[in-house]
Amino acid sequence: MIRALLVFLLLATPANAADMAFFMKNPHARDVAVELHGEKNVWPGGDQVYLLEGRSQKSVPIACTEGETICYGAWVFADDRISFGVGPKNDLDCTDCCAVCVAKSTATIDLVR
């Protein structure tokens, strides 16, 4: 019985799940809202955002799928006309605003235009 339970748990656990961190830096004086957009998920999700106060930085951990591409969308808090990365609707073209999910790694986000 215990062996069957262990086999079930091993099969039920995704082999490609990874914990990764994103280190975000806001060099601007104004507060900035940030979302991370994966192929199937959005972090933090649930109509929430990561808030970076002016001239601050923070690291946020996420659970993602190994090899998944994750892009950031950011905008000045309360004014989404000023945006960075893929923007607030994940619909802007960007360069250098995506990272690949790699277990136990950190990607850096510099919020520059």
CNS distance restraints for C-alpha pairs under 8 A (distance, minus, plus):
assign (resid   1 and name CA) (resid   5 and name CA) 6.32 0.50 0.50
assign (resid   2 and name CA) (resid   6 and name CA) 6.23 0.50 0.50
assign (resid   3 and name CA) (resid   7 and name CA) 6.22 0.50 0.50
assign (resid   4 and name CA) (resid   8 and name CA) 6.16 0.50 0.50
assign (resid   5 and name CA) (resid   9 and name CA) 6.18 0.50 0.50
assign (resid   6 and name CA) (resid  10 and name CA) 6.17 0.50 0.50
assign (resid   7 and name CA) (resid  11 and name CA) 6.19 0.50 0.50
assign (resid   8 and name CA) (resid  12 and name CA) 5.95 0.50 0.50
assign (resid   9 and name CA) (resid  13 and name CA) 6.10 0.50 0.50
assign (resid  16 and name CA) (resid  65 and name CA) 5.72 0.50 0.50
assign (resid  16 and name CA) (resid  66 and name CA) 5.19 0.50 0.50
assign (resid  17 and name CA) (resid  63 and name CA) 6.87 0.50 0.50
assign (resid  17 and name CA) (resid  64 and name CA) 5.94 0.50 0.50
assign (resid  17 and name CA) (resid  65 and name CA) 4.77 0.50 0.50
assign (resid  17 and name CA) (resid  66 and name CA) 5.86 0.50 0.50
assign (resid  17 and name CA) (resid 103 and name CA) 7.83 0.50 0.50
assign (resid  18 and name CA) (resid  63 and name CA) 5.62 0.50 0.50
assign (resid  18 and name CA) (resid  64 and name CA) 5.35 0.50 0.50
assign (resid  18 and name CA) (resid  65 and name CA) 5.76 0.50 0.50
assign (resid  18 and name CA) (resid  66 and name CA) 5.62 0.50 0.50
assign (resid  18 and name CA) (resid 101 and name CA) 7.24 0.50 0.50
assign (resid  18 and name CA) (resid 102 and name CA) 6.57 0.50 0.50
assign (resid  18 and name CA) (resid 103 and name CA) 4.48 0.50 0.50
assign (resid  18 and name CA) (resid 104 and name CA) 7.12 0.50 0.50
assign (resid  19 and name CA) (resid  61 and name CA) 6.93 0.50 0.50
assign (resid  19 and name CA) (resid  62 and name CA) 5.83 0.50 0.50
assign (resid  19 and name CA) (resid  63 and name CA) 4.57 0.50 0.50
assign (resid  19 and name CA) (resid  64 and name CA) 6.31 0.50 0.50
assign (resid  19 and name CA) (resid 102 and name CA) 7.71 0.50 0.50
assign (resid  19 and name CA) (resid 103 and name CA) 5.28 0.50 0.50
assign (resid  19 and name CA) (resid 104 and name CA) 5.74 0.50 0.50
assign (resid  19 and name CA) (resid 105 and name CA) 7.77 0.50 0.50
assign (resid  20 and name CA) (resid  61 and name CA) 5.71 0.50 0.50
assign (resid  20 and name CA) (resid  62 and name CA) 5.50 0.50 0.50
assign (resid  20 and name CA) (resid  63 and name CA) 6.33 0.50 0.50
assign (resid  20 and name CA) (resid  64 and name CA) 7.11 0.50 0.50
assign (resid  20 and name CA) (resid 101 and name CA) 6.70 0.50 0.50
assign (resid  20 and name CA) (resid 102 and name CA) 6.51 0.50 0.50
assign (resid  20 and name CA) (resid 103 and name CA) 5.61 0.50 0.50
assign (resid  20 and name CA) (resid 104 and name CA) 5.29 0.50 0.50
assign (resid  20 and name CA) (resid 105 and name CA) 5.26 0.50 0.50
assign (resid  20 and name CA) (resid 106 and name CA) 5.96 0.50 0.50
assign (resid  21 and name CA) (resid  59 and name CA) 6.44 0.50 0.50
assign (resid  21 and name CA) (resid  60 and name CA) 5.47 0.50 0.50
assign (resid  21 and name CA) (resid  61 and name CA) 4.20 0.50 0.50
assign (resid  21 and name CA) (resid  62 and name CA) 6.04 0.50 0.50
assign (resid  21 and name CA) (resid 104 and name CA) 7.59 0.50 0.50
assign (resid  21 and name CA) (resid 105 and name CA) 6.32 0.50 0.50
assign (resid  21 and name CA) (resid 106 and name CA) 4.62 0.50 0.50
assign (resid  21 and name CA) (resid 107 and name CA) 6.43 0.50 0.50
assign (resid  22 and name CA) (resid  59 and name CA) 5.51 0.50 0.50
assign (resid  22 and name CA) (resid  60 and name CA) 5.35 0.50 0.50
assign (resid  22 and name CA) (resid  61 and name CA) 6.40 0.50 0.50
assign (resid  22 and name CA) (resid  62 and name CA) 7.87 0.50 0.50
assign (resid  22 and name CA) (resid 106 and name CA) 5.48 0.50 0.50
assign (resid  22 and name CA) (resid 107 and name CA) 4.88 0.50 0.50
assign (resid  22 and name CA) (resid 108 and name CA) 5.77 0.50 0.50
assign (resid  22 and name CA) (resid 109 and name CA) 6.96 0.50 0.50
assign (resid  23 and name CA) (resid  57 and name CA) 7.26 0.50 0.50
assign (resid  23 and name CA) (resid  58 and name CA) 5.81 0.50 0.50
assign (resid  23 and name CA) (resid  59 and name CA) 4.21 0.50 0.50
assign (resid  23 and name CA) (resid  60 and name CA) 6.54 0.50 0.50
assign (resid  23 and name CA) (resid 106 and name CA) 6.72 0.50 0.50
assign (resid  23 and name CA) (resid 107 and name CA) 6.11 0.50 0.50
assign (resid  23 and name CA) (resid 108 and name CA) 4.70 0.50 0.50
assign (resid  23 and name CA) (resid 109 and name CA) 6.00 0.50 0.50
assign (resid  24 and name CA) (resid  52 and name CA) 7.99 0.50 0.50
assign (resid  24 and name CA) (resid  57 and name CA) 5.44 0.50 0.50
assign (resid  24 and name CA) (resid  58 and name CA) 5.46 0.50 0.50
assign (resid  24 and name CA) (resid  59 and name CA) 6.10 0.50 0.50
assign (resid  24 and name CA) (resid 108 and name CA) 5.92 0.50 0.50
assign (resid  24 and name CA) (resid 109 and name CA) 4.62 0.50 0.50
assign (resid  24 and name CA) (resid 110 and name CA) 6.17 0.50 0.50
assign (resid  24 and name CA) (resid 111 and name CA) 7.51 0.50 0.50
assign (resid  25 and name CA) (resid  52 and name CA) 7.86 0.50 0.50
assign (resid  25 and name CA) (resid  55 and name CA) 7.58 0.50 0.50
assign (resid  25 and name CA) (resid  56 and name CA) 6.18 0.50 0.50
assign (resid  25 and name CA) (resid  57 and name CA) 4.36 0.50 0.50
assign (resid  25 and name CA) (resid  58 and name CA) 6.83 0.50 0.50
assign (resid  25 and name CA) (resid 108 and name CA) 7.82 0.50 0.50
assign (resid  25 and name CA) (resid 109 and name CA) 6.16 0.50 0.50
assign (resid  25 and name CA) (resid 110 and name CA) 5.12 0.50 0.50
assign (resid  25 and name CA) (resid 111 and name CA) 6.21 0.50 0.50
assign (resid  26 and name CA) (resid  31 and name CA) 7.96 0.50 0.50
assign (resid  26 and name CA) (resid  32 and name CA) 7.23 0.50 0.50
assign (resid  26 and name CA) (resid  52 and name CA) 6.50 0.50 0.50
assign (resid  26 and name CA) (resid  53 and name CA) 7.38 0.50 0.50
assign (resid  26 and name CA) (resid  54 and name CA) 6.25 0.50 0.50
assign (resid  26 and name CA) (resid  55 and name CA) 5.19 0.50 0.50
assign (resid  26 and name CA) (resid  56 and name CA) 5.42 0.50 0.50
assign (resid  26 and name CA) (resid  57 and name CA) 5.97 0.50 0.50
assign (resid  26 and name CA) (resid 110 and name CA) 6.70 0.50 0.50
assign (resid  26 and name CA) (resid 111 and name CA) 5.54 0.50 0.50
assign (resid  27 and name CA) (resid  54 and name CA) 6.89 0.50 0.50
assign (resid  27 and name CA) (resid  55 and name CA) 4.64 0.50 0.50
assign (resid  27 and name CA) (resid  56 and name CA) 6.91 0.50 0.50
assign (resid  27 and name CA) (resid 110 and name CA) 7.93 0.50 0.50
assign (resid  27 and name CA) (resid 111 and name CA) 7.01 0.50 0.50
assign (resid  27 and name CA) (resid 112 and name CA) 7.80 0.50 0.50
assign (resid  28 and name CA) (resid  54 and name CA) 5.54 0.50 0.50
assign (resid  28 and name CA) (resid  55 and name CA) 5.44 0.50 0.50
assign (resid  29 and name CA) (resid  53 and name CA) 7.95 0.50 0.50
assign (resid  29 and name CA) (resid  54 and name CA) 4.32 0.50 0.50
assign (resid  29 and name CA) (resid  55 and name CA) 5.62 0.50 0.50
assign (resid  30 and name CA) (resid  53 and name CA) 6.79 0.50 0.50
assign (resid  30 and name CA) (resid  54 and name CA) 4.59 0.50 0.50
assign (resid  30 and name CA) (resid  55 and name CA) 7.67 0.50 0.50
assign (resid  30 and name CA) (resid  76 and name CA) 6.69 0.50 0.50
assign (resid  30 and name CA) (resid  77 and name CA) 7.57 0.50 0.50
assign (resid  31 and name CA) (resid  51 and name CA) 6.98 0.50 0.50
assign (resid  31 and name CA) (resid  52 and name CA) 5.65 0.50 0.50
assign (resid  31 and name CA) (resid  53 and name CA) 4.27 0.50 0.50
assign (resid  31 and name CA) (resid  54 and name CA) 4.61 0.50 0.50
assign (resid  31 and name CA) (resid  76 and name CA) 6.03 0.50 0.50
assign (resid  31 and name CA) (resid  77 and name CA) 5.51 0.50 0.50
assign (resid  32 and name CA) (resid  51 and name CA) 5.89 0.50 0.50
assign (resid  32 and name CA) (resid  52 and name CA) 5.20 0.50 0.50
assign (resid  32 and name CA) (resid  53 and name CA) 6.39 0.50 0.50
assign (resid  32 and name CA) (resid  54 and name CA) 7.16 0.50 0.50
assign (resid  32 and name CA) (resid  74 and name CA) 6.61 0.50 0.50
assign (resid  32 and name CA) (resid  75 and name CA) 5.53 0.50 0.50
assign (resid  32 and name CA) (resid  76 and name CA) 4.42 0.50 0.50
assign (resid  32 and name CA) (resid  77 and name CA) 4.83 0.50 0.50
assign (resid  33 and name CA) (resid  49 and name CA) 5.84 0.50 0.50
assign (resid  33 and name CA) (resid  50 and name CA) 5.65 0.50 0.50
assign (resid  33 and name CA) (resid  51 and name CA) 4.72 0.50 0.50
assign (resid  33 and name CA) (resid  52 and name CA) 6.32 0.50 0.50
assign (resid  33 and name CA) (resid  74 and name CA) 5.45 0.50 0.50
assign (resid  33 and name CA) (resid  75 and name CA) 5.48 0.50 0.50
assign (resid  33 and name CA) (resid  76 and name CA) 6.23 0.50 0.50
assign (resid  33 and name CA) (resid  77 and name CA) 5.32 0.50 0.50
assign (resid  34 and name CA) (resid  49 and name CA) 5.59 0.50 0.50
assign (resid  34 and name CA) (resid  50 and name CA) 5.03 0.50 0.50
assign (resid  34 and name CA) (resid  51 and name CA) 6.41 0.50 0.50
assign (resid  34 and name CA) (resid  52 and name CA) 7.64 0.50 0.50
assign (resid  34 and name CA) (resid  72 and name CA) 6.82 0.50 0.50
assign (resid  34 and name CA) (resid  73 and name CA) 5.73 0.50 0.50
assign (resid  34 and name CA) (resid  74 and name CA) 4.29 0.50 0.50
assign (resid  34 and name CA) (resid  75 and name CA) 6.76 0.50 0.50
assign (resid  35 and name CA) (resid  42 and name CA) 6.84 0.50 0.50
assign (resid  35 and name CA) (resid  43 and name CA) 5.79 0.50 0.50
assign (resid  35 and name CA) (resid  44 and name CA) 6.62 0.50 0.50
assign (resid  35 and name CA) (resid  45 and name CA) 7.93 0.50 0.50
assign (resid  35 and name CA) (resid  49 and name CA) 5.60 0.50 0.50
assign (resid  35 and name CA) (resid  50 and name CA) 6.42 0.50 0.50
assign (resid  35 and name CA) (resid  72 and name CA) 5.77 0.50 0.50
assign (resid  35 and name CA) (resid  73 and name CA) 5.30 0.50 0.50
assign (resid  35 and name CA) (resid  74 and name CA) 6.36 0.50 0.50
assign (resid  35 and name CA) (resid  88 and name CA) 7.63 0.50 0.50
assign (resid  36 and name CA) (resid  42 and name CA) 5.58 0.50 0.50
assign (resid  36 and name CA) (resid  43 and name CA) 5.00 0.50 0.50
assign (resid  36 and name CA) (resid  44 and name CA) 7.24 0.50 0.50
assign (resid  36 and name CA) (resid  70 and name CA) 6.39 0.50 0.50
assign (resid  36 and name CA) (resid  71 and name CA) 5.73 0.50 0.50
assign (resid  36 and name CA) (resid  72 and name CA) 4.52 0.50 0.50
assign (resid  36 and name CA) (resid  73 and name CA) 6.31 0.50 0.50
assign (resid  37 and name CA) (resid  41 and name CA) 6.26 0.50 0.50
assign (resid  37 and name CA) (resid  42 and name CA) 4.68 0.50 0.50
assign (resid  37 and name CA) (resid  43 and name CA) 6.63 0.50 0.50
assign (resid  37 and name CA) (resid  70 and name CA) 5.38 0.50 0.50
assign (resid  37 and name CA) (resid  71 and name CA) 5.17 0.50 0.50
assign (resid  37 and name CA) (resid  72 and name CA) 5.99 0.50 0.50
assign (resid  37 and name CA) (resid  73 and name CA) 7.30 0.50 0.50
assign (resid  37 and name CA) (resid  90 and name CA) 7.22 0.50 0.50
assign (resid  38 and name CA) (resid  42 and name CA) 5.93 0.50 0.50
assign (resid  38 and name CA) (resid  68 and name CA) 6.76 0.50 0.50
assign (resid  38 and name CA) (resid  69 and name CA) 5.88 0.50 0.50
assign (resid  38 and name CA) (resid  70 and name CA) 4.34 0.50 0.50
assign (resid  38 and name CA) (resid  71 and name CA) 6.50 0.50 0.50
assign (resid  39 and name CA) (resid  68 and name CA) 6.69 0.50 0.50
assign (resid  39 and name CA) (resid  69 and name CA) 6.56 0.50 0.50
assign (resid  39 and name CA) (resid  70 and name CA) 7.05 0.50 0.50
assign (resid  41 and name CA) (resid  45 and name CA) 7.71 0.50 0.50
assign (resid  43 and name CA) (resid  49 and name CA) 7.63 0.50 0.50
assign (resid  43 and name CA) (resid  62 and name CA) 7.43 0.50 0.50
assign (resid  44 and name CA) (resid  48 and name CA) 5.98 0.50 0.50
assign (resid  44 and name CA) (resid  49 and name CA) 5.97 0.50 0.50
assign (resid  44 and name CA) (resid  50 and name CA) 6.89 0.50 0.50
assign (resid  45 and name CA) (resid  49 and name CA) 7.28 0.50 0.50
assign (resid  51 and name CA) (resid  77 and name CA) 7.94 0.50 0.50
assign (resid  52 and name CA) (resid  56 and name CA) 6.19 0.50 0.50
assign (resid  52 and name CA) (resid  57 and name CA) 6.58 0.50 0.50
assign (resid  52 and name CA) (resid  58 and name CA) 7.30 0.50 0.50
assign (resid  53 and name CA) (resid  57 and name CA) 7.90 0.50 0.50
assign (resid  64 and name CA) (resid  68 and name CA) 7.10 0.50 0.50
assign (resid  64 and name CA) (resid 101 and name CA) 6.36 0.50 0.50
assign (resid  65 and name CA) (resid 101 and name CA) 6.44 0.50 0.50
assign (resid  66 and name CA) (resid 100 and name CA) 7.72 0.50 0.50
assign (resid  66 and name CA) (resid 101 and name CA) 5.09 0.50 0.50
assign (resid  66 and name CA) (resid 102 and name CA) 5.47 0.50 0.50
assign (resid  66 and name CA) (resid 103 and name CA) 6.64 0.50 0.50
assign (resid  67 and name CA) (resid 100 and name CA) 5.58 0.50 0.50
assign (resid  67 and name CA) (resid 101 and name CA) 5.09 0.50 0.50
assign (resid  67 and name CA) (resid 102 and name CA) 6.42 0.50 0.50
assign (resid  68 and name CA) (resid 100 and name CA) 5.56 0.50 0.50
assign (resid  68 and name CA) (resid 101 and name CA) 5.23 0.50 0.50
assign (resid  69 and name CA) (resid  98 and name CA) 6.54 0.50 0.50
assign (resid  69 and name CA) (resid  99 and name CA) 5.74 0.50 0.50
assign (resid  69 and name CA) (resid 100 and name CA) 4.55 0.50 0.50
assign (resid  69 and name CA) (resid 101 and name CA) 6.30 0.50 0.50
assign (resid  70 and name CA) (resid  98 and name CA) 5.36 0.50 0.50
assign (resid  70 and name CA) (resid  99 and name CA) 5.34 0.50 0.50
assign (resid  70 and name CA) (resid 100 and name CA) 6.08 0.50 0.50
assign (resid  70 and name CA) (resid 101 and name CA) 6.94 0.50 0.50
assign (resid  71 and name CA) (resid  85 and name CA) 7.31 0.50 0.50
assign (resid  71 and name CA) (resid  86 and name CA) 6.96 0.50 0.50
assign (resid  71 and name CA) (resid  97 and name CA) 5.51 0.50 0.50
assign (resid  71 and name CA) (resid  98 and name CA) 3.97 0.50 0.50
assign (resid  71 and name CA) (resid  99 and name CA) 6.35 0.50 0.50
assign (resid  72 and name CA) (resid  85 and name CA) 5.63 0.50 0.50
assign (resid  72 and name CA) (resid  86 and name CA) 6.19 0.50 0.50
assign (resid  72 and name CA) (resid  87 and name CA) 7.67 0.50 0.50
assign (resid  72 and name CA) (resid  97 and name CA) 5.96 0.50 0.50
assign (resid  72 and name CA) (resid  98 and name CA) 6.52 0.50 0.50
assign (resid  72 and name CA) (resid 109 and name CA) 7.92 0.50 0.50
assign (resid  73 and name CA) (resid  83 and name CA) 7.52 0.50 0.50
assign (resid  73 and name CA) (resid  84 and name CA) 6.06 0.50 0.50
assign (resid  73 and name CA) (resid  85 and name CA) 4.90 0.50 0.50
assign (resid  73 and name CA) (resid  86 and name CA) 4.58 0.50 0.50
assign (resid  73 and name CA) (resid  87 and name CA) 4.27 0.50 0.50
assign (resid  73 and name CA) (resid  88 and name CA) 5.47 0.50 0.50
assign (resid  73 and name CA) (resid  89 and name CA) 7.58 0.50 0.50
assign (resid  73 and name CA) (resid  90 and name CA) 6.21 0.50 0.50
assign (resid  74 and name CA) (resid  83 and name CA) 5.56 0.50 0.50
assign (resid  74 and name CA) (resid  84 and name CA) 4.98 0.50 0.50
assign (resid  74 and name CA) (resid  85 and name CA) 6.29 0.50 0.50
assign (resid  74 and name CA) (resid  86 and name CA) 7.37 0.50 0.50
assign (resid  74 and name CA) (resid  87 and name CA) 5.40 0.50 0.50
assign (resid  74 and name CA) (resid  88 and name CA) 6.03 0.50 0.50
assign (resid  74 and name CA) (resid 111 and name CA) 7.74 0.50 0.50
assign (resid  75 and name CA) (resid  79 and name CA) 6.95 0.50 0.50
assign (resid  75 and name CA) (resid  80 and name CA) 5.15 0.50 0.50
assign (resid  75 and name CA) (resid  81 and name CA) 7.38 0.50 0.50
assign (resid  75 and name CA) (resid  82 and name CA) 5.61 0.50 0.50
assign (resid  75 and name CA) (resid  83 and name CA) 3.98 0.50 0.50
assign (resid  75 and name CA) (resid  84 and name CA) 5.93 0.50 0.50
assign (resid  75 and name CA) (resid  87 and name CA) 6.43 0.50 0.50
assign (resid  75 and name CA) (resid  88 and name CA) 6.39 0.50 0.50
assign (resid  76 and name CA) (resid  80 and name CA) 5.87 0.50 0.50
assign (resid  76 and name CA) (resid  81 and name CA) 7.78 0.50 0.50
assign (resid  76 and name CA) (resid  82 and name CA) 5.73 0.50 0.50
assign (resid  76 and name CA) (resid  83 and name CA) 6.41 0.50 0.50
assign (resid  80 and name CA) (resid  87 and name CA) 7.88 0.50 0.50
assign (resid  80 and name CA) (resid  88 and name CA) 6.64 0.50 0.50
assign (resid  83 and name CA) (resid  87 and name CA) 5.24 0.50 0.50
assign (resid  83 and name CA) (resid  88 and name CA) 7.14 0.50 0.50
assign (resid  83 and name CA) (resid 113 and name CA) 7.84 0.50 0.50
assign (resid  84 and name CA) (resid 111 and name CA) 6.57 0.50 0.50
assign (resid  84 and name CA) (resid 112 and name CA) 6.97 0.50 0.50
assign (resid  84 and name CA) (resid 113 and name CA) 5.96 0.50 0.50
assign (resid  85 and name CA) (resid  92 and name CA) 7.13 0.50 0.50
assign (resid  85 and name CA) (resid  93 and name CA) 7.52 0.50 0.50
assign (resid  85 and name CA) (resid  94 and name CA) 5.51 0.50 0.50
assign (resid  85 and name CA) (resid  95 and name CA) 7.64 0.50 0.50
assign (resid  85 and name CA) (resid  97 and name CA) 5.26 0.50 0.50
assign (resid  86 and name CA) (resid  90 and name CA) 4.73 0.50 0.50
assign (resid  86 and name CA) (resid  91 and name CA) 5.72 0.50 0.50
assign (resid  86 and name CA) (resid  92 and name CA) 4.43 0.50 0.50
assign (resid  86 and name CA) (resid  93 and name CA) 6.02 0.50 0.50
assign (resid  86 and name CA) (resid  94 and name CA) 6.02 0.50 0.50
assign (resid  86 and name CA) (resid  97 and name CA) 7.39 0.50 0.50
assign (resid  87 and name CA) (resid  91 and name CA) 6.58 0.50 0.50
assign (resid  87 and name CA) (resid  92 and name CA) 5.89 0.50 0.50
assign (resid  97 and name CA) (resid 109 and name CA) 7.44 0.50 0.50
assign (resid  99 and name CA) (resid 107 and name CA) 6.65 0.50 0.50
assign (resid 101 and name CA) (resid 105 and name CA) 7.97 0.50 0.50
